[in-house]
């Protein structure tokens, strides 16, 4: 699994080294270069691998091999959000055109395939889909569906669709083989199929203008063909926390790449959440929406990520209504989740009877700790408030939150990478 908390920490560590001459002044260049190299190698490997959709953009959920070649083909909204933020953050350290392209392609994929007509972002695309080839009979319907069917190619398909020059280049660039190029296939699902993962010979090579034209042309043709295949099932739940992540990714990219048009999907998503997942009169936030119905009450993650997204959109747009809503949500988050004794936040509301106990955690998993995002918000709200008393309150709260987890962080700092990244900032 990509680990966004670790990526955020390494990116912030690199920026700290660049801005302050390094954390260790006698070895600043070496330290900064080492951290930067760790990120560059990892981000390049994912960008070249099959975990990244080389045809239409977007990241699959995780890889089953150490080369990032063969993914579990599910596409989660949170993957798109957190990975684009990782690439955007690293672009500030080392501006690579390749990484900018990854961000813009992924955001385009989200707009095209994961944003509802009303503005909210859908949660996921399944890994399994119906196979388009005729080699499977109707006799066994289970065999008609398989992992990655939407994304994989037989060599003969590519020969039919592409020009000879395009095919010859793509064959070398992605190491296409008649018998398939996927080695990790424990369930024999990928027999004779090819995944697009950049071959070793091309990973550190700058393509010629002609090779770039072939690549762009071939991807366009293949995407058109692929969209005619049976599509993976779309999970059309709209989850508040994941929408907060995604709109933050759009807002960050709009500023970084000076593309105001990228702010529009973020504002559409915020309007959707405010109109469908928030009751203004009671100041109640809900976790999910589907088919005109809201689901359960929001968790800490929903509050924290929505506030985080609001603050990013405010900083990109300077529209005070988003900042005001962030303050409003923060006040409600404090009422519902704050453990006043420790200064940390419970992850669920007190009235949730499905839980045996209310937990508090600072450790990151596949998703960063909600308490870490809450800390980021407290730091930023303290900075953005124009009321001195409010500034002090949020700053004090942030300090208590960090202190409450100090023992756990010191025991296992790598597991709390997102919090460390926020404190570096």
C-alpha positions as CSV (number, residue, x, y, z in Angstrom):
1,X,0.0,0.0,0.0
2,X,1.2,3.5,-0.7
3,X,1.6,5.2,2.7
4,X,0.5,8.9,2.5
5,X,1.6,9.7,6.0
6,X,5.2,8.7,5.3
7,X,5.1,10.5,2.0
8,X,3.9,13.7,3.7
9,X,6.7,13.4,6.3
10,X,9.5,12.9,3.8
11,X,8.2,15.8,1.6
12,X,8.0,18.2,4.6
13,X,11.5,17.0,5.7
14,X,12.9,17.8,2.3
15,X,11.2,21.2,2.3
16,X,12.6,21.9,5.8
17,X,16.1,21.1,4.6
18,X,15.7,23.3,1.5
19,X,14.2,26.2,3.4
20,X,16.5,26.2,6.5
21,X,19.7,24.8,5.1
22,X,19.0,21.3,6.5
23,X,18.1,20.0,9.9
24,X,21.7,19.2,10.6
25,X,23.7,22.2,9.3
26,X,26.9,20.3,8.9
27,X,25.3,17.7,6.7
28,X,22.3,19.6,5.4
29,X,22.8,18.9,1.7
30,X,23.3,15.2,2.2
31,X,20.3,14.9,4.5
32,X,18.0,16.8,2.2
33,X,19.3,14.9,-0.9
34,X,18.8,11.5,0.8
35,X,15.2,12.3,1.8
36,X,14.4,13.7,-1.6
37,X,15.9,10.7,-3.3
38,X,13.7,8.4,-1.2
39,X,10.6,10.2,-2.4
40,X,11.7,10.5,-6.0
41,X,12.6,6.8,-6.3
42,X,9.3,5.7,-4.8
43,X,7.1,8.2,-6.8
44,X,8.9,7.4,-10.0
45,X,8.4,3.6,-9.4
46,X,4.7,4.1,-8.8
47,X,4.3,6.4,-11.8
48,X,6.0,3.9,-14.1
49,X,4.2,0.8,-12.6
50,X,0.9,-0.9,-13.2
51,X,-0.5,0.6,-9.9
52,X,-0.9,3.8,-12.0
53,X,-3.4,3.5,-14.8
54,X,-1.0,4.3,-17.8
55,X,-4.0,4.8,-20.2
56,X,-6.4,7.1,-18.4
57,X,-4.7,8.2,-15.2
58,X,-5.6,7.4,-11.6
59,X,-4.1,5.0,-9.0
60,X,-5.2,1.5,-8.1
61,X,-5.6,0.6,-4.5
62,X,-2.3,-1.3,-3.8
63,X,0.3,-3.5,-5.5
64,X,0.9,-7.2,-5.0
65,X,4.6,-7.1,-5.8
66,X,7.5,-4.9,-4.7
67,X,8.0,-3.4,-8.2
68,X,4.5,-1.8,-8.1
69,X,3.8,-3.7,-11.4
70,X,0.6,-5.7,-10.6
71,X,-2.0,-3.9,-8.6
72,X,-5.3,-4.9,-7.0
73,X,-7.3,-3.1,-9.7
74,X,-9.8,-1.3,-7.4
75,X,-9.7,2.4,-7.6
76,X,-10.6,4.3,-4.4
77,X,-11.4,8.0,-4.2
78,X,-9.0,8.4,-1.3
79,X,-6.1,6.9,-3.3
80,X,-6.6,9.6,-6.0
81,X,-6.7,12.4,-3.4
82,X,-3.8,11.3,-1.2
83,X,-1.5,10.3,-4.1
84,X,-2.1,13.6,-6.1
85,X,-1.2,15.5,-2.9
86,X,2.0,13.4,-2.4
87,X,3.1,14.2,-6.0
88,X,2.0,17.8,-5.7
89,X,4.0,18.2,-2.4
90,X,7.1,16.6,-3.9
91,X,6.8,18.9,-7.0
92,X,7.5,21.8,-4.6
93,X,10.8,20.0,-3.6
94,X,11.9,18.9,-7.1
95,X,9.6,20.2,-9.9
96,X,9.5,17.2,-12.4
97,X,7.2,17.6,-15.5
98,X,6.5,13.8,-15.2
99,X,5.0,14.3,-11.7
100,X,2.9,17.3,-12.8
101,X,1.5,15.1,-15.6
102,X,0.6,12.4,-13.1
103,X,-1.3,14.9,-10.9
104,X,-3.2,16.5,-13.9
105,X,-4.0,13.1,-15.4
106,X,-5.3,11.7,-12.2
107,X,-7.5,14.8,-11.5
108,X,-8.9,14.6,-15.0
109,X,-9.7,10.9,-14.4
110,X,-11.6,11.8,-11.2
111,X,-13.6,14.5,-13.0
112,X,-14.4,12.1,-15.9
113,X,-15.2,9.0,-13.9
114,X,-15.7,9.7,-10.2
115,X,-17.6,13.0,-9.9
116,X,-21.4,12.9,-9.8
117,X,-23.4,15.3,-12.0
118,X,-24.3,17.2,-8.8
119,X,-20.7,17.7,-7.8
120,X,-20.0,15.0,-5.1
121,X,-17.2,12.5,-5.6
122,X,-18.1,8.8,-5.8
123,X,-16.2,6.4,-3.5
124,X,-14.8,3.6,-5.7
125,X,-14.5,1.6,-8.9
126,X,-14.4,-2.2,-8.5
127,X,-11.4,-4.3,-9.4
128,X,-13.5,-7.0,-11.1
129,X,-15.4,-6.5,-14.4
130,X,-16.8,-8.6,-17.2
131,X,-14.3,-9.7,-19.8
132,X,-14.8,-8.3,-23.2
133,X,-13.0,-11.0,-25.2
134,X,-14.9,-13.9,-26.7
135,X,-12.8,-16.7,-25.2
136,X,-15.2,-17.1,-22.3
137,X,-18.6,-18.9,-22.9
138,X,-21.8,-18.0,-21.2
139,X,-21.8,-21.4,-19.6
140,X,-19.9,-20.2,-16.6
141,X,-20.9,-16.6,-15.7
142,X,-18.3,-16.4,-12.9
143,X,-15.5,-16.9,-15.4
144,X,-16.9,-14.1,-17.4
145,X,-15.7,-11.7,-14.7
146,X,-12.2,-11.3,-13.6
147,X,-9.8,-9.0,-11.8
148,X,-8.4,-6.2,-14.0
149,X,-10.4,-7.3,-17.1
150,X,-11.1,-3.6,-17.9
151,X,-7.4,-2.7,-17.8
152,X,-5.5,-5.6,-19.4
153,X,-4.6,-6.3,-23.1
154,X,-3.8,-9.2,-25.4
155,X,-1.0,-8.5,-27.8
156,X,-3.3,-9.2,-30.7
157,X,-5.7,-6.5,-29.5
158,X,-3.0,-3.9,-29.5
159,X,-1.9,-5.0,-33.0
160,X,-5.4,-4.4,-34.4
161,X,-5.9,-1.0,-32.7
162,X,-2.5,0.7,-33.1
163,X,-0.5,1.6,-36.2
164,X,2.5,-0.5,-36.8
165,X,4.9,2.2,-35.5
166,X,2.7,2.8,-32.4
167,X,2.6,-0.9,-31.7
168,X,6.3,-1.5,-32.1
169,X,7.0,1.3,-29.7
170,X,4.4,0.3,-27.2
171,X,5.7,-3.3,-27.3
172,X,9.1,-2.1,-26.2
173,X,8.0,0.6,-23.8
174,X,5.6,-1.6,-21.8
175,X,7.4,-4.9,-22.5
176,X,4.3,-6.4,-24.2
177,X,4.5,-10.1,-24.9
178,X,2.4,-12.6,-26.8
179,X,2.2,-14.9,-23.7
180,X,1.6,-11.9,-21.5
181,X,4.0,-9.9,-19.2
182,X,2.5,-10.6,-15.8
183,X,4.6,-12.8,-13.6
184,X,2.6,-12.5,-10.4
185,X,-0.5,-14.5,-11.2
186,X,-1.3,-17.0,-8.4
187,X,-5.0,-17.5,-9.5
188,X,-4.2,-17.8,-13.3
189,X,-6.4,-14.8,-14.0
190,X,-3.9,-13.0,-16.3
191,X,-3.0,-15.8,-18.8
192,X,-1.6,-14.2,-22.0
193,X,-2.6,-10.7,-20.8
194,X,-0.4,-7.6,-20.6
195,X,-0.3,-4.8,-18.1
196,X,1.1,-1.4,-19.0
197,X,4.1,-1.0,-16.8
198,X,7.1,0.9,-18.1
199,X,10.0,-1.4,-19.1
200,X,13.4,-0.9,-17.2
201,X,15.1,0.2,-20.4
202,X,12.8,3.3,-20.6
203,X,12.6,4.3,-16.9
204,X,15.5,6.7,-17.0
205,X,15.3,7.7,-20.6
206,X,13.8,10.9,-22.0
207,X,11.6,10.0,-24.9
208,X,12.1,11.6,-28.3
209,X,9.4,13.8,-29.7
210,X,8.4,11.1,-32.1
211,X,8.2,8.5,-29.3
212,X,6.1,10.9,-27.2
213,X,3.7,11.3,-30.2
214,X,3.3,7.6,-30.5
215,X,2.7,7.2,-26.8
216,X,0.1,10.0,-26.7
217,X,-1.7,8.7,-29.8
218,X,-1.7,5.1,-28.7
219,X,-3.1,6.0,-25.2
220,X,-5.9,8.0,-26.8
221,X,-6.9,5.1,-29.1
222,X,-6.7,2.6,-26.3
223,X,-8.7,4.7,-23.9
224,X,-11.4,5.0,-26.5
225,X,-11.5,1.3,-27.0
226,X,-11.4,0.5,-23.3
227,X,-14.3,2.8,-22.5
228,X,-16.4,0.5,-24.8
229,X,-15.6,-2.5,-22.7
230,X,-17.9,-3.6,-19.8
231,X,-17.2,-1.1,-17.0
232,X,-16.2,-2.0,-13.5
233,X,-19.0,-1.4,-11.0
234,X,-19.1,2.1,-9.6
235,X,-19.7,2.4,-5.9
236,X,-21.7,5.6,-5.9
237,X,-21.7,6.3,-2.2
238,X,-20.5,9.8,-1.5
239,X,-18.4,9.8,1.7
240,X,-17.8,13.1,3.5
241,X,-14.2,12.4,4.6
242,X,-13.1,11.2,1.2
243,X,-14.7,14.2,-0.5
244,X,-12.8,16.4,1.9
245,X,-9.5,14.8,0.8
246,X,-10.3,15.0,-2.9
247,X,-11.4,18.7,-2.9
248,X,-8.2,19.5,-0.9
249,X,-6.2,17.8,-3.7
250,X,-7.9,19.9,-6.4
251,X,-7.4,23.1,-4.4
252,X,-3.7,22.4,-3.8
253,X,-3.1,21.6,-7.5
254,X,-5.0,24.7,-8.6
255,X,-2.5,26.9,-6.7
256,X,0.6,25.0,-7.3
257,X,0.2,24.8,-11.1
258,X,-1.6,28.1,-11.4
259,X,-4.7,26.5,-12.9
260,X,-7.8,28.2,-11.3
261,X,-10.0,25.8,-13.4
262,X,-9.0,23.0,-11.0
263,X,-10.7,24.8,-8.1
264,X,-14.1,24.5,-9.8
265,X,-14.6,20.7,-9.0
266,X,-13.6,21.4,-5.4
267,X,-16.2,24.1,-5.0
268,X,-18.8,21.9,-6.7
269,X,-18.1,19.1,-4.2
270,X,-18.3,21.6,-1.2
271,X,-21.7,22.8,-2.5
272,X,-22.9,19.2,-2.7
273,X,-21.7,18.4,0.8
274,X,-23.3,21.5,2.3
275,X,-26.6,20.9,0.5
276,X,-26.9,17.2,1.0
277,X,-24.7,16.1,4.0
278,X,-25.1,19.0,6.3
279,X,-28.2,20.3,8.2
280,X,-27.5,24.0,8.8
281,X,-30.3,24.4,11.5
282,X,-29.0,21.7,13.7
283,X,-25.4,21.9,12.5
284,X,-25.4,18.2,11.9
285,X,-22.9,16.6,9.5
286,X,-23.5,13.1,8.0
287,X,-21.0,10.6,6.8
288,X,-22.4,9.3,3.6
289,X,-25.0,9.9,0.9
290,X,-26.6,7.7,-1.7
291,X,-29.8,7.9,-3.7
292,X,-31.1,11.0,-1.9
293,X,-30.6,9.5,1.5
294,X,-27.9,10.2,4.1
295,X,-26.3,7.5,6.2
296,X,-24.8,7.5,9.7
297,X,-23.6,10.5,11.7
298,X,-20.2,11.9,10.7
299,X,-17.1,10.5,12.4
300,X,-14.0,12.5,13.5
301,X,-12.5,11.6,10.1
302,X,-15.4,13.3,8.3
303,X,-15.1,16.5,10.3
304,X,-11.3,16.6,10.1
305,X,-11.0,16.0,6.4
306,X,-13.9,18.3,5.5
307,X,-12.3,21.1,7.5
308,X,-9.0,20.4,6.0
309,X,-10.5,20.7,2.5
310,X,-12.3,23.9,3.4
311,X,-9.1,25.5,4.6
312,X,-7.3,24.5,1.3
313,X,-10.2,25.9,-0.8
314,X,-10.3,29.1,1.3
315,X,-6.5,29.6,0.8
316,X,-6.9,29.0,-3.0
317,X,-10.1,31.2,-3.4
318,X,-10.0,33.7,-0.6
319,X,-13.7,33.2,-0.3
320,X,-14.5,33.8,3.4
321,X,-17.6,31.6,3.4
322,X,-15.4,28.5,3.4
323,X,-13.3,29.7,6.2
324,X,-16.4,30.6,8.3
325,X,-17.8,27.1,7.7
326,X,-14.5,25.6,8.8
327,X,-14.7,27.5,12.1
328,X,-18.3,26.4,12.5
329,X,-17.4,22.7,11.9
330,X,-14.4,22.9,14.2
331,X,-16.6,24.2,17.1
332,X,-19.0,21.3,16.5
333,X,-16.1,18.8,16.3
334,X,-14.9,20.0,19.7
335,X,-18.4,19.5,21.2
336,X,-18.8,16.0,19.7
337,X,-15.3,14.4,19.8
338,X,-12.9,16.3,22.1
339,X,-11.7,14.4,25.2
340,X,-11.2,17.4,27.4
341,X,-9.0,15.5,29.8
342,X,-6.3,14.4,27.3
343,X,-6.8,17.0,24.6
344,X,-7.1,14.4,21.9
345,X,-10.2,13.5,19.8
346,X,-12.3,10.4,20.0
347,X,-12.9,8.9,16.6
348,X,-16.7,8.4,17.1
349,X,-19.5,10.3,18.7
350,X,-20.6,9.3,22.2
351,X,-24.1,8.2,21.1
352,X,-22.8,5.5,18.7
353,X,-24.2,2.4,20.4
354,X,-22.5,0.0,18.0
355,X,-19.2,0.6,19.6
356,X,-17.9,-1.1,22.8
357,X,-15.6,1.8,23.6
358,X,-14.5,5.1,22.0
359,X,-11.0,5.0,20.7
360,X,-8.4,7.7,20.2
361,X,-5.4,7.1,17.9
362,X,-2.5,8.9,16.3
363,X,-1.2,6.0,14.2
364,X,-1.6,6.1,10.4
365,X,-2.9,3.2,8.4
366,X,-3.6,3.3,4.7
367,X,-5.3,6.5,5.6
368,X,-3.6,9.1,7.8
369,X,-4.7,9.4,11.4
370,X,-7.8,11.6,11.8
371,X,-6.2,13.1,14.9
372,X,-3.2,14.2,12.8
373,X,-5.5,15.9,10.3
374,X,-7.4,17.5,13.3
375,X,-4.0,18.8,14.5
376,X,-3.3,20.3,11.1
377,X,-6.6,22.1,11.2
378,X,-6.0,23.5,14.7
379,X,-2.6,24.9,13.6
380,X,-4.1,26.5,10.5
381,X,-7.2,27.8,12.2
382,X,-5.0,29.5,14.8
383,X,-3.0,31.1,12.0
384,X,-6.0,32.2,10.1
385,X,-8.2,33.5,12.9
386,X,-8.2,37.3,13.4
387,X,-9.3,37.0,17.0
388,X,-6.4,36.8,19.5
389,X,-8.4,34.7,22.0
390,X,-9.3,32.2,19.4
391,X,-5.8,32.0,18.1
392,X,-4.5,31.1,21.6
393,X,-7.3,28.6,22.1
394,X,-6.6,26.6,19.0
395,X,-2.8,26.8,19.5
396,X,-3.3,25.6,23.1
397,X,-5.5,22.8,21.9
398,X,-3.0,21.7,19.3
399,X,-0.3,21.6,22.0
400,X,-2.4,19.4,24.3
401,X,-3.2,17.0,21.4
402,X,0.4,16.5,20.6
403,X,1.3,16.0,24.3
404,X,-1.5,13.4,24.8
405,X,0.1,11.2,22.2
406,X,3.8,11.9,23.0
407,X,4.5,8.5,24.6
408,X,3.0,6.6,21.7
409,X,4.8,8.7,19.1
410,X,8.2,8.4,20.8
411,X,7.7,4.6,21.0
412,X,6.8,4.3,17.3
413,X,7.5,7.5,15.4
414,X,7.2,6.1,11.9
415,X,3.6,5.0,12.6
416,X,2.7,8.6,13.4
417,X,4.3,10.1,10.3
418,X,1.4,12.4,9.4
419,X,1.6,14.1,12.8
420,X,5.3,14.6,12.4
421,X,4.9,16.0,9.0
422,X,2.4,18.6,10.4
423,X,4.7,19.6,13.2
424,X,7.6,20.0,10.7
425,X,5.4,22.4,8.7
